[in-house]
């Protein structure tokens, strides 16, 4: 772990990964956008379908 003064309590982690595609996406609240993103789009799609 490497502390970065500009990020306050946040930290940057360095990983060495070989032959494994990976995306780590965490928002400023520590929530995974892989969870919140699909949930938000599901809500938008349902709202649009109800309006049609």
MOKADA-V602389 format. One record per residue. N is the residue number from 1. RES is the residue in one letter. PSI is psi in whole degrees, 0 to 359 (999 if undefined). OMEGA is omega as a letter, one per 40 degrees, with the letter a starting at -180 (* if undefined). D_LAST is the distance of its C-alpha to the last C-alpha in Angstrom with 1 decimal. Layout:
n: [N | N]
res: [RES | RES]
psi: [PSI | PSI]
omega: [OMEGA | OMEGA]
d_last: [D_LAST | D_LAST]
//
This chain:
n: [1 | 2 | 3 | 4 | 5 | 6 | 7 | 8 | 9 | 10 | 11 | 12 | 13 | 14 | 15 | 16 | 17 | 18 | 19 | 20 | 21 | 22 | 23 | 24 | 25 | 26 | 27 | 28 | 29 | 30 | 31 | 32 | 33 | 34 | 35 | 36 | 37 | 38 | 39 | 40 | 41 | 42 | 43 | 44 | 45 | 46 | 47 | 48 | 49 | 50 | 51 | 52]
res: [X | X | X | X | X | X | X | X | X | X | X | X | X | X | X | X | X | X | X | X | X | X | X | X | X | X | X | X | X | X | X | X | X | X | X | X | X | X | X | X | X | X | X | X | X | X | X | X | X | X | X | X]
psi: [141 | 112 | 143 | 116 | 319 | 338 | 2 | 239 | 352 | 165 | 159 | 129 | 139 | 128 | 144 | 115 | 134 | 133 | 41 | 102 | 135 | 144 | 126 | 118 | 104 | 132 | 183 | 354 | 4 | 13 | 142 | 124 | 348 | 341 | 309 | 326 | 304 | 323 | 318 | 316 | 324 | 318 | 315 | 315 | 317 | 319 | 317 | 320 | 322 | 330 | 342 | 999]
omega: [a | i | i | a | a | a | i | a | a | i | i | i | i | i | i | a | i | i | i | i | a | i | i | a | a | a | a | i | a | a | i | i | i | i | a | a | i | i | i | i | i | i | i | a | i | i | i | i | i | a | a | *]
d_last: [49.5 | 50.1 | 49.6 | 48.3 | 49.3 | 46.4 | 43.9 | 45.6 | 45.1 | 43.1 | 44.9 | 44.6 | 45.4 | 46.9 | 46.5 | 48.2 | 46.2 | 47.2 | 45.2 | 42.1 | 39.0 | 37.5 | 35.1 | 35.6 | 32.8 | 33.4 | 32.1 | 34.4 | 33.8 | 35.0 | 31.7 | 30.8 | 27.9 | 27.7 | 26.6 | 24.7 | 22.8 | 21.0 | 20.3 | 18.8 | 16.6 | 15.5 | 14.5 | 12.5 | 10.7 | 10.0 | 8.9 | 6.4 | 5.3 | 5.5 | 3.8 | 0.0]
//
